């Protein structure tokens, strides 16, 4: 019911495509079905040239560090790389 949704992203392409890996889909659900206005805050460290590079960043940098931060006991947190 909020007017705005404020979020970050795992990676973003130079074309503006967002790449996110979410454990329970709460961020994705809010972007798709949430408020009309979505504000994405992303530093230049998250910008990649291609979708492939952005997915690699999401799988090897963003998602593993988030899993470790939340003390999850899954392969992504343990090995440092997320798979399918």
BARO-713971 format. One record per residue (C-alpha): chain; x, y, z. Coordinates in steps of 0.5 Angstrom, whole numbers, plus 500, padded with zeros to 3 digits. Example, Ala and Ser with C-alpha at 12.3 -4.5 7.8 and 13.67 -1.06 7.14 Angstrom:
<rs>
<r><chain>A</chain><x>525</x><y>491</y><z>516</z></r>
<r><chain>A</chain><x>527</x><y>498</y><z>514</z></r>
</rs>
This chain:
<rs>
<r><chain>A</chain><x>500</x><y>500</y><z>500</z></r>
<r><chain>A</chain><x>506</x><y>505</y><z>500</z></r>
<r><chain>A</chain><x>507</x><y>510</y><z>495</z></r>
<r><chain>A</chain><x>514</x><y>508</y><z>493</z></r>
<r><chain>A</chain><x>519</x><y>502</y><z>494</z></r>
<r><chain>A</chain><x>526</x><y>503</y><z>496</z></r>
<r><chain>A</chain><x>531</x><y>498</y><z>494</z></r>
<r><chain>A</chain><x>538</x><y>496</y><z>492</z></r>
<r><chain>A</chain><x>540</x><y>491</y><z>486</z></r>
<r><chain>A</chain><x>545</x><y>485</y><z>486</z></r>
<r><chain>A</chain><x>547</x><y>488</y><z>479</z></r>
<r><chain>A</chain><x>545</x><y>493</y><z>473</z></r>
<r><chain>A</chain><x>547</x><y>493</y><z>466</z></r>
<r><chain>A</chain><x>549</x><y>499</y><z>462</z></r>
<r><chain>A</chain><x>542</x><y>498</y><z>459</z></r>
<r><chain>A</chain><x>539</x><y>499</y><z>466</z></r>
<r><chain>A</chain><x>537</x><y>491</y><z>466</z></r>
<r><chain>A</chain><x>536</x><y>489</y><z>474</z></r>
<r><chain>A</chain><x>539</x><y>483</y><z>476</z></r>
<r><chain>A</chain><x>537</x><y>480</y><z>483</z></r>
<r><chain>A</chain><x>538</x><y>473</y><z>486</z></r>
<r><chain>A</chain><x>533</x><y>473</y><z>492</z></r>
<r><chain>A</chain><x>532</x><y>467</y><z>497</z></r>
<r><chain>A</chain><x>524</x><y>468</y><z>498</z></r>
<r><chain>A</chain><x>522</x><y>473</y><z>492</z></r>
<r><chain>A</chain><x>520</x><y>479</y><z>497</z></r>
<r><chain>A</chain><x>524</x><y>484</y><z>493</z></r>
<r><chain>A</chain><x>522</x><y>482</y><z>486</z></r>
<r><chain>A</chain><x>515</x><y>481</y><z>488</z></r>
<r><chain>A</chain><x>515</x><y>488</y><z>491</z></r>
<r><chain>A</chain><x>518</x><y>491</y><z>484</z></r>
<r><chain>A</chain><x>513</x><y>487</y><z>480</z></r>
<r><chain>A</chain><x>506</x><y>488</y><z>484</z></r>
<r><chain>A</chain><x>508</x><y>494</y><z>489</z></r>
<r><chain>A</chain><x>508</x><y>501</y><z>488</z></r>
<r><chain>A</chain><x>508</x><y>505</y><z>482</z></r>
<r><chain>A</chain><x>514</x><y>508</y><z>484</z></r>
<r><chain>A</chain><x>520</x><y>504</y><z>485</z></r>
<r><chain>A</chain><x>527</x><y>507</y><z>487</z></r>
<r><chain>A</chain><x>533</x><y>503</y><z>485</z></r>
<r><chain>A</chain><x>539</x><y>505</y><z>489</z></r>
<r><chain>A</chain><x>546</x><y>502</y><z>486</z></r>
<r><chain>A</chain><x>553</x><y>504</y><z>486</z></r>
<r><chain>A</chain><x>557</x><y>504</y><z>480</z></r>
<r><chain>A</chain><x>560</x><y>498</y><z>483</z></r>
<r><chain>A</chain><x>554</x><y>494</y><z>481</z></r>
<r><chain>A</chain><x>554</x><y>496</y><z>474</z></r>
<r><chain>A</chain><x>556</x><y>491</y><z>469</z></r>
<r><chain>A</chain><x>557</x><y>491</y><z>461</z></r>
<r><chain>A</chain><x>552</x><y>485</y><z>459</z></r>
<r><chain>A</chain><x>547</x><y>481</y><z>462</z></r>
<r><chain>A</chain><x>552</x><y>475</y><z>463</z></r>
<r><chain>A</chain><x>557</x><y>479</y><z>467</z></r>
<r><chain>A</chain><x>551</x><y>482</y><z>471</z></r>
<r><chain>A</chain><x>549</x><y>475</y><z>473</z></r>
<r><chain>A</chain><x>556</x><y>473</y><z>475</z></r>
<r><chain>A</chain><x>556</x><y>479</y><z>479</z></r>
<r><chain>A</chain><x>550</x><y>477</y><z>483</z></r>
<r><chain>A</chain><x>552</x><y>470</y><z>483</z></r>
<r><chain>A</chain><x>559</x><y>471</y><z>486</z></r>
<r><chain>A</chain><x>559</x><y>477</y><z>489</z></r>
<r><chain>A</chain><x>552</x><y>480</y><z>492</z></r>
<r><chain>A</chain><x>548</x><y>473</y><z>493</z></r>
<r><chain>A</chain><x>554</x><y>470</y><z>497</z></r>
<r><chain>A</chain><x>555</x><y>476</y><z>501</z></r>
<r><chain>A</chain><x>548</x><y>477</y><z>503</z></r>
<r><chain>A</chain><x>548</x><y>469</y><z>505</z></r>
<r><chain>A</chain><x>554</x><y>470</y><z>509</z></r>
<r><chain>A</chain><x>551</x><y>476</y><z>512</z></r>
<r><chain>A</chain><x>544</x><y>473</y><z>514</z></r>
<r><chain>A</chain><x>548</x><y>467</y><z>517</z></r>
<r><chain>A</chain><x>545</x><y>462</y><z>512</z></r>
<r><chain>A</chain><x>548</x><y>455</y><z>512</z></r>
<r><chain>A</chain><x>547</x><y>454</y><z>504</z></r>
<r><chain>A</chain><x>552</x><y>452</y><z>498</z></r>
<r><chain>A</chain><x>552</x><y>460</y><z>496</z></r>
<r><chain>A</chain><x>554</x><y>462</y><z>503</z></r>
<r><chain>A</chain><x>559</x><y>456</y><z>504</z></r>
<r><chain>A</chain><x>562</x><y>456</y><z>497</z></r>
<r><chain>A</chain><x>562</x><y>463</y><z>495</z></r>
<r><chain>A</chain><x>558</x><y>462</y><z>489</z></r>
<r><chain>A</chain><x>551</x><y>461</y><z>488</z></r>
<r><chain>A</chain><x>548</x><y>456</y><z>483</z></r>
<r><chain>A</chain><x>542</x><y>454</y><z>480</z></r>
</rs>
